[in-house]
Amino acid sequence: MRTHQASRTAVKVGRFMAVLARQPRLAPLLPKGAAESMERLMLHTGLLKPWMLRLYGAPWYGRLITAIEQRTVPGQVLCVGLRKRFMDDETRAALAEGKRQVLVVGAGLDTLCWRLAPEYPEVTFIELDHPASQAMKREALEGLGPLPPNLHLVGVDLARTPLEQGLSQLAVWRKDVPSVVIAEAVLMYLEQAQVSAFLEALHRCTGPGSRLLCTCFRWEMNGRPTAGTGTRRLIETGLRLAGEPLLWLVQDGELGPFLARHGFRQDASPERVELHRRYLLPAGLPEVPVSEFEFPVVADKE
């Protein structure tokens, strides 16, 4: 799933955030500081160039993105930004409830832990990612300033090393503490048996009241397709060529029972997990589309 550095998908997400940050109507929907911090990180690594940012800010470029989306996946770029907003909001809410550890699995170029660690010095923030990707990220972040003492970047290849073994390398991780675990854009690249093993390990490694925040992939929602046949083929082919094929897809009605079998209770309240309802309607943007094939999930440990 990962390359020797950042995955192509991680780079695409970072560039999508930069595009959204330059669209006046949509930029306020992003989590505060998320796009700016990702830009700083990607500029430092060379994955983003100043000329790209100038391009993304051109009005004609925004119109071009909209035109392309209308013919392929309406709202795909915005979905990335709202996904980040969802993870930020839900993490902050969980910390307000008393969670004291945040674990991000497969963080890629995401900066949530880097941004939140100074705000919550009493909370332990941990990232687990492929060793090569994590080494690149650590070097870049340290080049931007000292890392917060409560932020721990750990290089672990979870394709070869079980989650429990990876966490055992960390003296700061406590299994008895209520935690927030984020697996954004990760589980769909695993076989179902691997997802099951991940959830079982997560249940053993976290304290009572812990919460899982993740995204899953589906081709149907309430009996209707989330993307046309041609678009679906395009997405699947693109991910396969990028070395990140889709392996676990969720069918209508199966996710809640699947999570329950592994000790997690899903909250599928539409006002909480439907991105359009949660963010676009209150912002007065009901006409703006957001893609639905990758969707956020909240599940608490039982």
C-alpha positions as a LaTeX table, in Angstrom:
\begin{tabular}{lrrr}
\hline
Residue & $x$ (\AA) & $y$ (\AA) & $z$ (\AA) \\
\hline
Met1 & 0.00 & 0.00 & 0.00 \\
Arg2 & 2.87 & 2.42 & 0.79 \\
Thr3 & 5.76 & 3.41 & $-1.42$ \\
His4 & 9.29 & 4.26 & $-0.28$ \\
Gln5 & 7.99 & 7.71 & 0.62 \\
Ala6 & 4.50 & 9.16 & 0.70 \\
Ser7 & 1.85 & 7.25 & $-1.21$ \\
Arg8 & 0.39 & 8.82 & $-4.33$ \\
Thr9 & $-2.95$ & 9.03 & $-2.58$ \\
Ala10 & $-1.42$ & 10.93 & 0.35 \\
Val11 & 0.17 & 13.42 & $-2.04$ \\
Lys12 & $-3.13$ & 13.83 & $-3.91$ \\
Val13 & $-4.95$ & 14.52 & $-0.65$ \\
Gly14 & $-2.44$ & 17.22 & 0.28 \\
Arg15 & $-2.81$ & 18.89 & $-3.10$ \\
Phe16 & $-6.61$ & 18.71 & $-2.89$ \\
Met17 & $-6.41$ & 20.54 & 0.44 \\
Ala18 & $-4.30$ & 23.25 & $-1.17$ \\
Val19 & $-6.88$ & 23.64 & $-3.94$ \\
Leu20 & $-9.77$ & 23.91 & $-1.46$ \\
Ala21 & $-7.90$ & 26.46 & 0.64 \\
Arg22 & $-7.93$ & 28.78 & $-2.40$ \\
Gln23 & $-11.67$ & 28.56 & $-3.05$ \\
Pro24 & $-13.36$ & 31.35 & $-1.01$ \\
Arg25 & $-16.68$ & 29.52 & $-0.61$ \\
Leu26 & $-15.15$ & 26.22 & 0.49 \\
Ala27 & $-12.03$ & 27.23 & 2.44 \\
Pro28 & $-14.02$ & 28.08 & 5.63 \\
Leu29 & $-15.19$ & 24.44 & 5.76 \\
Leu30 & $-11.66$ & 23.12 & 6.31 \\
Pro31 & $-10.30$ & 22.47 & 9.82 \\
Lys32 & $-8.41$ & 25.48 & 11.08 \\
Gly33 & $-4.77$ & 25.38 & 10.08 \\
Ala34 & $-4.96$ & 21.99 & 8.34 \\
Ala35 & $-4.36$ & 23.13 & 4.77 \\
Glu36 & $-1.66$ & 25.60 & 5.79 \\
Ser37 & 0.26 & 23.02 & 7.83 \\
Met38 & 0.06 & 20.43 & 5.05 \\
Glu39 & 1.36 & 23.01 & 2.59 \\
Arg40 & 4.32 & 23.80 & 4.84 \\
Leu41 & 5.11 & 20.10 & 5.20 \\
Met42 & 4.78 & 19.35 & 1.48 \\
Leu43 & 6.75 & 22.41 & 0.40 \\
His44 & 9.57 & 21.34 & 2.73 \\
Thr45 & 9.63 & 17.83 & 1.22 \\
Gly46 & 9.33 & 19.07 & $-2.37$ \\
Leu47 & 6.02 & 17.27 & $-2.89$ \\
Leu48 & 4.43 & 20.67 & $-3.45$ \\
Lys49 & 5.99 & 23.53 & $-5.41$ \\
Pro50 & 5.33 & 27.27 & $-5.15$ \\
Trp51 & 4.23 & 27.34 & $-8.78$ \\
Met52 & 1.58 & 24.74 & $-7.98$ \\
Leu53 & 0.10 & 26.98 & $-5.30$ \\
Arg54 & $-0.03$ & 29.88 & $-7.76$ \\
Leu55 & $-1.79$ & 27.60 & $-10.23$ \\
Tyr56 & $-4.30$ & 26.38 & $-7.63$ \\
Gly57 & $-5.18$ & 29.98 & $-6.83$ \\
Ala58 & $-6.04$ & 30.90 & $-10.43$ \\
Pro59 & $-9.84$ & 31.29 & $-10.86$ \\
Trp60 & $-9.76$ & 29.35 & $-14.13$ \\
Tyr61 & $-8.15$ & 26.38 & $-12.36$ \\
Gly62 & $-11.01$ & 26.16 & $-9.87$ \\
Arg63 & $-13.49$ & 26.21 & $-12.75$ \\
Leu64 & $-11.51$ & 23.47 & $-14.49$ \\
Ile65 & $-11.61$ & 21.22 & $-11.40$ \\
Thr66 & $-15.38$ & 21.74 & $-11.15$ \\
Ala67 & $-15.86$ & 20.89 & $-14.83$ \\
Ile68 & $-13.78$ & 17.71 & $-14.53$ \\
Glu69 & $-15.67$ & 16.64 & $-11.41$ \\
Gln70 & $-19.03$ & 17.16 & $-13.09$ \\
Arg71 & $-18.02$ & 14.60 & $-15.71$ \\
Thr72 & $-16.47$ & 12.13 & $-13.26$ \\
Val73 & $-16.98$ & 12.37 & $-9.47$ \\
Pro74 & $-18.87$ & 15.48 & $-8.30$ \\
Gly75 & $-17.59$ & 16.62 & $-4.93$ \\
Gln76 & $-14.53$ & 14.36 & $-4.76$ \\
Val77 & $-12.11$ & 17.15 & $-3.84$ \\
Leu78 & $-14.49$ & 18.61 & $-1.26$ \\
Cys79 & $-15.00$ & 15.16 & 0.28 \\
Val80 & $-11.31$ & 15.11 & 1.17 \\
Gly81 & $-11.56$ & 18.46 & 2.93 \\
Leu82 & $-14.74$ & 17.57 & 4.81 \\
Arg83 & $-13.22$ & 14.24 & 5.81 \\
Lys84 & $-10.34$ & 16.13 & 7.41 \\
Arg85 & $-12.81$ & 18.48 & 9.13 \\
Phe86 & $-14.75$ & 15.48 & 10.44 \\
Met87 & $-11.63$ & 13.85 & 11.93 \\
Asp88 & $-10.55$ & 17.13 & 13.50 \\
Asp89 & $-13.98$ & 17.86 & 15.01 \\
Glu90 & $-14.49$ & 14.32 & 16.28 \\
Thr91 & $-11.01$ & 14.13 & 17.79 \\
Arg92 & $-11.50$ & 17.40 & 19.64 \\
Ala93 & $-14.91$ & 16.24 & 20.88 \\
Ala94 & $-13.42$ & 12.98 & 22.13 \\
Leu95 & $-10.66$ & 14.81 & 23.97 \\
Ala96 & $-13.28$ & 17.04 & 25.56 \\
Glu97 & $-15.00$ & 13.86 & 26.77 \\
Gly98 & $-11.82$ & 12.72 & 28.51 \\
Lys99 & $-9.90$ & 10.61 & 25.98 \\
Arg100 & $-6.18$ & 10.89 & 26.77 \\
Gln101 & $-4.42$ & 9.19 & 23.85 \\
Val102 & $-4.68$ & 9.78 & 20.10 \\
Leu103 & $-3.35$ & 7.15 & 17.73 \\
Val104 & $-3.28$ & 7.79 & 13.97 \\
Val105 & $-2.64$ & 4.71 & 11.85 \\
Gly106 & $-1.22$ & 5.31 & 8.38 \\
Ala107 & $-1.14$ & 9.09 & 8.83 \\
Gly108 & 0.70 & 9.84 & 5.59 \\
Leu109 & 1.02 & 13.62 & 5.24 \\
Asp110 & $-1.80$ & 14.40 & 7.65 \\
Thr111 & $-0.92$ & 17.01 & 10.28 \\
Leu112 & $-3.69$ & 16.48 & 12.86 \\
Cys113 & $-1.32$ & 15.20 & 15.58 \\
Trp114 & 1.28 & 17.86 & 14.83 \\
Arg115 & $-1.36$ & 20.59 & 15.09 \\
Leu116 & $-3.21$ & 19.31 & 18.15 \\
Ala117 & $-0.27$ & 18.16 & 20.29 \\
Pro118 & 0.71 & 21.71 & 21.40 \\
Glu119 & $-2.96$ & 22.50 & 22.17 \\
Tyr120 & $-3.36$ & 19.41 & 24.37 \\
Pro121 & $-0.02$ & 18.94 & 26.18 \\
Glu122 & $-1.59$ & 16.46 & 28.62 \\
Val123 & $-2.61$ & 14.11 & 25.77 \\
Thr124 & $-0.29$ & 11.56 & 24.14 \\
Phe125 & $-0.30$ & 11.73 & 20.32 \\
Ile126 & 1.12 & 8.81 & 18.31 \\
Glu127 & 1.46 & 8.19 & 14.60 \\
Leu128 & 2.18 & 4.75 & 13.17 \\
Asp129 & 3.23 & 4.62 & 9.52 \\
His130 & 5.60 & 2.86 & 7.16 \\
Pro131 & 9.22 & 3.43 & 8.34 \\
Ala132 & 10.34 & 5.14 & 5.11 \\
Ser133 & 7.30 & 7.41 & 5.00 \\
Gln134 & 7.65 & 8.23 & 8.68 \\
Ala135 & 11.35 & 9.00 & 8.36 \\
Met136 & 10.63 & 11.45 & 5.54 \\
Lys137 & 7.87 & 13.10 & 7.57 \\
Arg138 & 9.95 & 13.32 & 10.74 \\
Glu139 & 12.82 & 14.97 & 8.87 \\
Ala140 & 10.43 & 17.50 & 7.32 \\
Leu141 & 8.64 & 18.34 & 10.58 \\
Glu142 & 11.89 & 18.69 & 12.51 \\
Gly143 & 13.07 & 21.02 & 9.76 \\
Leu144 & 10.08 & 23.22 & 10.58 \\
Gly145 & 10.79 & 23.33 & 14.30 \\
Pro146 & 11.10 & 21.12 & 17.40 \\
Leu147 & 8.48 & 18.40 & 17.69 \\
Pro148 & 6.07 & 18.70 & 20.62 \\
Pro149 & 7.27 & 16.40 & 23.43 \\
Asn150 & 3.90 & 14.60 & 23.52 \\
Leu151 & 4.05 & 13.72 & 19.79 \\
His152 & 5.57 & 10.35 & 18.88 \\
Leu153 & 6.24 & 9.34 & 15.26 \\
Val154 & 6.77 & 5.59 & 14.97 \\
Gly155 & 7.87 & 3.75 & 11.85 \\
Val156 & 6.08 & 0.40 & 11.60 \\
Asp157 & 5.16 & $-1.62$ & 8.53 \\
Leu158 & 1.73 & $-2.83$ & 9.63 \\
Ala159 & 1.59 & $-5.11$ & 6.60 \\
Arg160 & 4.26 & $-7.19$ & 8.36 \\
Thr161 & 4.09 & $-6.13$ & 12.01 \\
Pro162 & 0.91 & $-6.65$ & 14.07 \\
Leu163 & $-0.57$ & $-3.52$ & 15.63 \\
Glu164 & 0.05 & $-4.77$ & 19.17 \\
Gln165 & 3.71 & $-5.38$ & 18.43 \\
Gly166 & 4.04 & $-1.91$ & 16.94 \\
Leu167 & 2.48 & $-0.29$ & 19.98 \\
Ser168 & 4.64 & $-2.39$ & 22.31 \\
Gln169 & 7.63 & $-0.38$ & 21.08 \\
Leu170 & 6.17 & 2.64 & 22.84 \\
Ala171 & 6.54 & 2.94 & 26.59 \\
Val172 & 4.10 & 5.87 & 26.53 \\
Trp173 & 1.18 & 3.85 & 25.14 \\
Arg174 & $-1.22$ & 2.61 & 27.83 \\
Lys175 & $-3.79$ & $-0.09$ & 27.14 \\
Asp176 & $-6.00$ & 0.99 & 30.04 \\
Val177 & $-6.49$ & 4.61 & 28.92 \\
Pro178 & $-9.50$ & 5.75 & 26.85 \\
Ser179 & $-8.15$ & 6.61 & 23.43 \\
Val180 & $-9.06$ & 7.93 & 20.00 \\
Val181 & $-7.82$ & 5.79 & 17.11 \\
Ile182 & $-7.93$ & 7.24 & 13.59 \\
Ala183 & $-7.63$ & 5.06 & 10.49 \\
Glu184 & $-8.51$ & 7.48 & 7.70 \\
Ala185 & $-8.29$ & 6.07 & 4.17 \\
Val186 & $-6.61$ & 2.91 & 5.46 \\
Leu187 & $-9.07$ & 0.04 & 5.91 \\
Met188 & $-10.25$ & $-0.12$ & 2.28 \\
Tyr189 & $-6.73$ & $-1.14$ & 1.26 \\
Leu190 & $-6.80$ & $-4.22$ & 3.55 \\
Glu191 & $-8.35$ & $-7.64$ & 3.05 \\
Gln192 & $-11.41$ & $-8.22$ & 5.26 \\
Ala193 & $-9.47$ & $-10.71$ & 7.39 \\
Gln194 & $-6.83$ & $-8.04$ & 7.98 \\
Val195 & $-9.52$ & $-5.53$ & 8.98 \\
Ser196 & $-10.88$ & $-8.06$ & 11.46 \\
Ala197 & $-7.42$ & $-8.64$ & 12.91 \\
Phe198 & $-6.89$ & $-4.88$ & 13.19 \\
Leu199 & $-10.18$ & $-4.36$ & 15.05 \\
Glu200 & $-9.50$ & $-7.26$ & 17.42 \\
Ala201 & $-6.03$ & $-5.89$ & 18.21 \\
Leu202 & $-7.47$ & $-2.43$ & 18.69 \\
His203 & $-9.99$ & $-3.77$ & 21.16 \\
Arg204 & $-7.22$ & $-5.42$ & 23.19 \\
Cys205 & $-4.90$ & $-2.38$ & 23.06 \\
Thr206 & $-7.28$ & 0.38 & 24.13 \\
Gly207 & $-9.01$ & 1.29 & 27.37 \\
Pro208 & $-12.73$ & 1.38 & 28.12 \\
Gly209 & $-14.64$ & 4.07 & 26.25 \\
Ser210 & $-12.12$ & 4.28 & 23.42 \\
Arg211 & $-13.30$ & 5.48 & 20.02 \\
Leu212 & $-12.48$ & 4.47 & 16.45 \\
Leu213 & $-12.69$ & 7.09 & 13.72 \\
Cys214 & $-12.16$ & 5.73 & 10.23 \\
Thr215 & $-13.34$ & 5.89 & 6.65 \\
Cys216 & $-14.78$ & 3.05 & 4.59 \\
Phe217 & $-15.59$ & 2.55 & 0.92 \\
Arg218 & $-18.91$ & 1.65 & $-0.71$ \\
Trp219 & $-20.35$ & 1.55 & $-4.20$ \\
Glu220 & $-23.98$ & 1.72 & $-3.03$ \\
Met221 & $-25.81$ & 3.79 & $-0.44$ \\
Asn222 & $-29.41$ & 2.96 & 0.47 \\
Gly223 & $-29.73$ & 0.93 & $-2.71$ \\
Arg224 & $-28.43$ & 3.60 & $-5.10$ \\
Pro225 & $-24.96$ & 3.80 & $-6.67$ \\
Thr226 & $-22.46$ & 6.29 & $-5.24$ \\
Ala227 & $-20.70$ & 6.50 & $-8.61$ \\
Gly228 & $-21.53$ & 5.57 & $-12.20$ \\
Thr229 & $-20.11$ & 2.45 & $-13.79$ \\
Gly230 & $-17.53$ & 4.37 & $-15.82$ \\
Thr231 & $-16.43$ & 6.42 & $-12.83$ \\
Arg232 & $-16.19$ & 3.33 & $-10.67$ \\
Arg233 & $-13.97$ & 1.67 & $-13.25$ \\
Leu234 & $-11.81$ & 4.80 & $-13.44$ \\
Ile235 & $-11.36$ & 4.96 & $-9.66$ \\
Glu236 & $-10.54$ & 1.27 & $-9.33$ \\
Thr237 & $-8.06$ & 1.39 & $-12.20$ \\
Gly238 & $-6.38$ & 4.54 & $-10.91$ \\
Leu239 & $-5.90$ & 3.11 & $-7.42$ \\
Arg240 & $-4.64$ & $-0.20$ & $-8.77$ \\
Leu241 & $-2.07$ & 1.57 & $-10.98$ \\
Ala242 & $-1.00$ & 3.64 & $-7.96$ \\
Gly243 & $-0.30$ & 0.38 & $-6.10$ \\
Glu244 & $-3.22$ & 0.91 & $-3.72$ \\
Pro245 & $-6.05$ & $-1.36$ & $-4.95$ \\
Leu246 & $-9.38$ & $-1.42$ & $-3.13$ \\
Leu247 & $-9.63$ & $-4.67$ & $-1.18$ \\
Trp248 & $-12.43$ & $-4.16$ & 1.36 \\
Leu249 & $-15.75$ & $-2.66$ & 0.26 \\
Val250 & $-18.71$ & $-2.20$ & 2.58 \\
Gln251 & $-22.20$ & $-3.30$ & 1.56 \\
Asp252 & $-25.40$ & $-1.66$ & 2.76 \\
Gly253 & $-26.31$ & $-2.75$ & 6.27 \\
Glu254 & $-23.23$ & $-4.85$ & 6.95 \\
Leu255 & $-20.87$ & $-2.43$ & 8.68 \\
Gly256 & $-22.71$ & $-2.10$ & 12.01 \\
Pro257 & $-22.94$ & $-5.87$ & 12.59 \\
Phe258 & $-19.34$ & $-6.34$ & 11.41 \\
Leu259 & $-18.05$ & $-3.79$ & 13.91 \\
Ala260 & $-20.26$ & $-5.24$ & 16.67 \\
Arg261 & $-18.71$ & $-8.69$ & 16.15 \\
His262 & $-15.36$ & $-7.11$ & 16.98 \\
Gly263 & $-16.54$ & $-5.22$ & 20.04 \\
Phe264 & $-17.35$ & $-1.80$ & 18.58 \\
Arg265 & $-20.70$ & $-0.01$ & 18.50 \\
Gln266 & $-21.25$ & 2.18 & 15.43 \\
Asp267 & $-23.02$ & 5.53 & 15.60 \\
Ala268 & $-24.54$ & 5.98 & 12.15 \\
Ser269 & $-26.63$ & 9.04 & 13.03 \\
Pro270 & $-27.03$ & 10.97 & 9.74 \\
Glu271 & $-26.54$ & 14.33 & 11.41 \\
Arg272 & $-23.18$ & 13.10 & 12.67 \\
Val273 & $-21.69$ & 11.10 & 9.81 \\
Glu274 & $-23.28$ & 12.46 & 6.63 \\
Leu275 & $-20.86$ & 15.14 & 5.49 \\
His276 & $-23.38$ & 17.08 & 3.41 \\
Arg277 & $-25.87$ & 17.28 & 6.27 \\
Arg278 & $-23.27$ & 18.04 & 8.94 \\
Tyr279 & $-21.28$ & 20.72 & 7.12 \\
Leu280 & $-22.81$ & 21.97 & 3.88 \\
Leu281 & $-26.38$ & 22.56 & 5.05 \\
Pro282 & $-25.38$ & 24.69 & 8.09 \\
Ala283 & $-23.00$ & 26.64 & 5.83 \\
Gly284 & $-25.86$ & 27.53 & 3.47 \\
Leu285 & $-24.40$ & 25.43 & 0.64 \\
Pro286 & $-27.09$ & 22.78 & 0.03 \\
Glu287 & $-26.45$ & 22.81 & $-3.73$ \\
Val288 & $-22.76$ & 21.89 & $-3.38$ \\
Pro289 & $-22.17$ & 18.16 & $-3.96$ \\
Val290 & $-19.87$ & 15.92 & $-1.94$ \\
Ser291 & $-18.98$ & 12.42 & $-3.08$ \\
Glu292 & $-20.31$ & 9.55 & $-0.98$ \\
Phe293 & $-18.28$ & 6.47 & $-1.88$ \\
Glu294 & $-15.73$ & 7.06 & 0.90 \\
Phe295 & $-17.55$ & 7.85 & 4.12 \\
Pro296 & $-16.62$ & 8.51 & 7.77 \\
Val297 & $-17.36$ & 6.08 & 10.60 \\
Val298 & $-17.59$ & 6.55 & 14.37 \\
Ala299 & $-17.54$ & 3.47 & 16.60 \\
Asp300 & $-17.06$ & 3.19 & 20.36 \\
Lys301 & $-15.47$ & 0.26 & 22.14 \\
Glu302 & $-18.03$ & $-1.80$ & 24.03 \\
\hline
\end{tabular}
